[in-house]
Amino acid sequence: MSNEQIIWNYLQEKINNPYGTAGLMGNLFAESSLNPILANNIKKYGMTSEQYTMAVDTGKNDNFVNDKIAYGLAQWCYHTRKKALLDIARSEKKSVGDIYLQLDYLWFELQSYKTVINTLYSAKTVKEASDVVLLRYEKPANQSDKVKEKRAGFGQKYYDKYANVKFNIPKLNATEILNSLKGTL
């Protein structure tokens, strides 16, 4: 199953509004290409995203919280947000790059963004949902109309692809995920 399908299913189960789900996914795609281990600009340190994630998970990178590397599905960069993600990963004995852990963290974090959550639940268009995520949650430096259109366009593709599709996906536990990854990292 692809990250795209996992993310759609997870968010749609929570939001129960395909416009809201698609608007949020379009923004996540713009941030990370839906890659939970994406570490932005990590090549300048001579590492891949996989190596970076492994270094964080094994404790070899003890500067994850303060290194200013944007990481994960939402490209968390601010130290308090990365610390919370890391603390949850460690407390649950999961990889910081675990897609379900990041989705749980994203959903937890969004609960303190009431306008965003309420709009995701009630949006009547992908653009409405996408714009509120961009402007009130992601808050990138560039919030131009061009960026709004691009992110909403990403979201519209997910809406068109999945709005009328139902997935019955069992959630894998951490052991199953690690076993499936043996030899690939």
Backbone torsions as a table, in degrees:
resi	resn	phi	psi	omega
1	MET	NA	137.1	-176.7
2	SER	-79.7	158.5	174.3
3	ASN	-56.4	-39.7	-179.6
4	GLU	-56.8	-47.8	-179.4
5	GLN	-67.6	-41.8	178.4
6	ILE	-60.1	-47.2	-177.2
7	ILE	-65.8	-45.1	178.8
8	TRP	-57.8	-50.1	-177.3
9	ASN	-60.3	-46.5	-179.1
10	TYR	-60.7	-52.4	-176.2
11	LEU	-67.7	-39.4	-179.6
12	GLN	-65.2	-36.0	176.4
13	GLU	-62.6	-37.6	-179.4
14	LYS	-78.5	-46.2	-172.2
15	ILE	-85.4	-38.1	-179.2
16	ASN	57.1	34.9	176.0
17	ASN	-148.0	109.8	-176.1
18	PRO	-61.5	-27.3	176.7
19	TYR	-66.7	-45.3	178.9
20	GLY	-65.4	-43.7	179.0
21	THR	-60.7	-47.5	-178.8
22	ALA	-65.6	-40.4	178.8
23	GLY	-62.2	-41.4	177.5
24	LEU	-68.5	-43.7	-179.8
25	MET	-63.1	-37.5	177.7
26	GLY	-60.0	-38.4	177.0
27	ASN	-70.8	-40.9	176.8
28	LEU	-63.0	-38.5	177.1
29	PHE	-63.2	-43.6	179.3
30	ALA	-61.8	-34.6	-178.4
31	GLU	-78.0	-45.6	-167.2
32	SER	-134.7	2.6	-171.6
33	SER	56.4	26.7	-179.8
34	LEU	62.7	29.4	-179.9
35	ASN	-103.9	109.3	-175.4
36	PRO	-69.7	-13.0	178.2
37	ILE	-107.1	10.7	-179.6
38	LEU	-64.9	121.3	174.9
39	ALA	-111.2	113.3	-174.9
40	ASN	-70.6	133.6	176.9
41	ASN	60.7	28.5	-177.5
42	ILE	-77.0	-22.3	-178.0
43	LYS	-58.7	-30.6	179.7
44	LYS	-64.4	-16.1	175.9
45	TYR	-97.4	6.0	178.8
46	GLY	71.9	27.9	-179.2
47	MET	-127.7	158.6	169.1
48	THR	-96.0	168.6	175.9
49	SER	-60.7	-36.7	178.4
50	GLU	-63.8	-44.9	179.1
51	GLN	-64.6	-40.8	178.5
52	TYR	-60.7	-48.1	179.8
53	THR	-60.1	-44.8	179.5
54	MET	-62.8	-39.9	179.1
55	ALA	-64.3	-38.9	177.2
56	VAL	-66.9	-47.5	-177.3
57	ASP	-61.9	-35.5	-177.4
58	THR	-90.5	-4.4	179.6
59	GLY	86.2	2.1	178.9
60	LYS	-71.5	-26.2	173.1
61	ASN	-103.7	100.9	-179.7
62	ASP	-96.6	12.3	-178.8
63	ASN	-115.7	16.7	-177.8
64	PHE	-51.1	-45.5	-174.7
65	VAL	-63.5	-37.7	-172.6
66	ASN	-111.1	7.7	-173.2
67	ASP	-80.6	-4.9	177.8
68	LYS	63.2	18.5	174.8
69	ILE	-87.4	120.5	175.3
70	ALA	-69.2	133.7	-170.6
71	TYR	-139.3	143.3	168.8
72	GLY	85.5	-171.2	-175.0
73	LEU	-55.6	-42.5	-178.1
74	ALA	-100.1	7.1	-178.2
75	GLN	51.9	55.2	176.7
76	TRP	-62.6	130.9	-177.6
77	CYS	-130.3	-37.1	-176.8
78	TYR	-63.9	136.0	-170.4
79	HIS	-57.0	-39.0	-178.4
80	THR	-69.6	-33.3	179.0
81	ARG	-71.8	-41.2	178.1
82	LYS	-68.3	-36.8	178.1
83	LYS	-62.9	-44.0	179.2
84	ALA	-62.8	-41.7	177.7
85	LEU	-61.8	-46.5	-179.9
86	LEU	-64.2	-43.8	179.7
87	ASP	-60.3	-42.2	178.9
88	ILE	-65.7	-44.1	179.2
89	ALA	-58.7	-45.6	-179.2
90	ARG	-67.8	-41.2	-178.7
91	SER	-66.6	-31.2	179.2
92	GLU	-94.5	0.7	-179.7
93	LYS	54.3	47.8	178.6
94	LYS	-123.1	162.7	173.7
95	SER	-67.3	142.9	174.8
96	VAL	-62.4	-20.1	179.2
97	GLY	-94.0	6.0	179.6
98	ASP	-63.7	123.8	-174.9
99	ILE	-62.7	-39.9	-179.9
100	TYR	-69.9	-38.5	176.2
101	LEU	-60.3	-45.4	-179.7
102	GLN	-66.4	-38.1	177.3
103	LEU	-65.4	-41.6	176.2
104	ASP	-61.6	-42.5	179.4
105	TYR	-66.2	-44.4	177.2
106	LEU	-55.9	-47.9	-177.8
107	TRP	-64.6	-42.2	176.7
108	PHE	-59.4	-47.8	-177.6
109	GLU	-63.3	-40.1	-178.9
110	LEU	-63.6	-22.9	-179.2
111	GLN	-61.8	-23.9	178.3
112	SER	-89.6	3.1	175.9
113	TYR	-111.4	76.4	-171.6
114	LYS	-59.1	-41.8	179.8
115	THR	-63.0	-41.0	179.5
116	VAL	-63.9	-52.0	-178.6
117	ILE	-58.7	-48.3	-179.2
118	ASN	-60.7	-38.0	178.6
119	THR	-69.9	-39.7	177.8
120	LEU	-60.0	-39.8	178.5
121	TYR	-67.8	-34.2	-169.6
122	SER	-112.2	-3.3	-174.9
123	ALA	-54.2	141.9	178.0
124	LYS	-103.8	-8.0	176.1
125	THR	-143.0	157.5	175.4
126	VAL	-63.1	-41.0	-178.1
127	LYS	-61.1	-41.7	178.4
128	GLU	-57.8	-47.6	179.7
129	ALA	-67.1	-44.5	-178.1
130	SER	-60.6	-45.3	-178.2
131	ASP	-62.6	-40.1	-179.3
132	VAL	-69.0	-35.1	176.7
133	VAL	-66.2	-45.3	179.9
134	LEU	-60.6	-50.7	-171.1
135	LEU	-82.3	-26.7	-173.3
136	ARG	-116.0	-13.6	179.1
137	TYR	-117.8	-59.3	-178.3
138	GLU	-70.4	-46.2	176.7
139	LYS	50.6	52.6	177.4
140	PRO	-70.1	165.8	179.8
141	ALA	-60.1	-41.0	-178.9
142	ASN	-96.1	109.0	178.8
143	GLN	-118.4	31.1	-176.0
144	SER	-66.9	166.6	176.6
145	ASP	-59.5	-35.7	178.5
146	LYS	-62.6	-43.0	178.3
147	VAL	-66.0	-42.6	177.9
148	LYS	-57.8	-46.6	-179.3
149	GLU	-64.3	-41.7	-178.6
150	LYS	-63.1	-47.9	-178.9
151	ARG	-66.5	-40.7	177.0
152	ALA	-64.0	-35.2	177.0
153	GLY	-64.2	-41.3	175.1
154	PHE	-59.8	-46.2	-179.9
155	GLY	-62.3	-39.1	-179.9
156	GLN	-62.2	-35.8	177.4
157	LYS	-62.2	-40.2	177.9
158	TYR	-69.0	-39.4	177.3
159	TYR	-59.8	-49.3	-178.2
160	ASP	-61.3	-34.0	-176.7
161	LYS	-80.9	-37.8	-169.0
162	TYR	-119.5	-10.0	-172.5
163	ALA	-56.4	-31.5	-178.0
164	ASN	-109.6	19.7	-178.8
165	VAL	-111.6	135.2	175.3
166	LYS	-108.7	130.7	176.8
167	PHE	-109.0	138.9	169.9
168	ASN	-115.5	91.6	-172.2
169	ILE	-115.3	120.4	174.5
170	PRO	-73.5	142.1	178.7
171	LYS	-82.4	123.9	178.6
172	LEU	-77.0	145.9	174.4
173	ASN	-87.9	169.7	-174.3
174	ALA	-59.9	-38.0	-179.9
175	THR	-63.4	-43.3	178.5
176	GLU	-62.6	-40.0	179.7
177	ILE	-65.4	-47.8	179.7
178	LEU	-61.5	-41.8	178.4
179	ASN	-62.9	-37.6	179.7
180	SER	-70.8	-22.0	-178.8
181	LEU	-93.4	-9.6	-177.6
182	LYS	-53.4	131.2	179.0
183	GLY	86.3	-7.8	-179.8
184	THR	-100.7	-16.1	-178.9
185	LEU	-98.6	NA	NA
